[in-house]
């Protein structure tokens, strides 16, 4: 009697996976993968996160721990169809979800992953966790999901946009539904990758899919912040792009302005406070940056928000009160230390109009010649308590020349203060455009502008993530 042929074991679908270690195997397309880092441990490498798509069009993510990443990394190739065996199925965290699947495939020392080169099943090339505007709004500031989004580029702004090695922030005005514009804030590797895409000449159109973003609402606007997992897709054959293009009901403009802030920032010129207010109120482009010189008299030092704050020594942000202690919600470090810095609000007037100017540590230190910590100690020893220090109160009635930097932060509906990046009391009006070096604060006041965003609230919150997706490993304060 002839022996029967061995039974063919079919792969397990993602929907049929059960918790625990499994002797079964899955066959899937490796859509993409990225390094994951622990923001609580200074960006320590945790491992590799992978995204898989099976024949039933179901998505699940996998995780390779750091200790085994070197063994598996050389064999990983985005787009390949692979067979994965002898793994563990675990539950996903309830935060920062990147798929709708409740499980994750965890690689064990005995796990194997091999590319299927013969008789590979037919599996779709891509699948995205796309969310609409209302859903994105509901997710904003919750950190529950890191969804994908499809839309059309309206404009791009950033410095050195033609240099793919630059990793500073890029801001994209992004149309995700007819008459609905949101802002993409791209940081670090995502910003560099995007620069390379828009400057390479390979981009064929303005509609794209952006993956794994962290939605935030600030000043009434929706911002989608990049994460280390963020990727960009322009392929017109992707169904999501095809459907979105059709939904616009008209031709899609392929040309969009790229505003290089290093090249196009407005030349410093003498303006009135009324000019500053008009620049904010009348501008159609909400991602402009400019610098101005403005001469005004200080009416008073506003005290409702105090005159100083405790800054994190790690990221320069304001420390938040947590019980009886202070903590940094960005660094998430129990051992973080703080330093007292200036943040002084000045009510100013030039005879025709008024405004609120905010002066930060570097400029106040140059003006007062005494740091905020020393001034605080003197106040305590002198019994001044919460009263305004005398040297600050004496600013009232004095006239100064202010160097003002306007950033996208000033265009948010609830924000109408101006950040001072230089201040002097001895520059004559006729020398405004010729003796720029005399302005206290140096060339551009970037440090002060950054500190301003750190204290007052961040329009471009740089993708706080958790679980197995890192926080972008911020190493500089935000420029708001």
Order of alpha helices (4+ residues) and beta strands (2+ residues): beta-beta-beta-alpha-beta-beta-beta-alpha-beta-beta-beta-alpha-beta-beta-beta-beta-alpha-beta-alpha-alpha-beta-beta-beta-beta-beta-beta-alpha-alpha-alpha-beta-beta-alpha
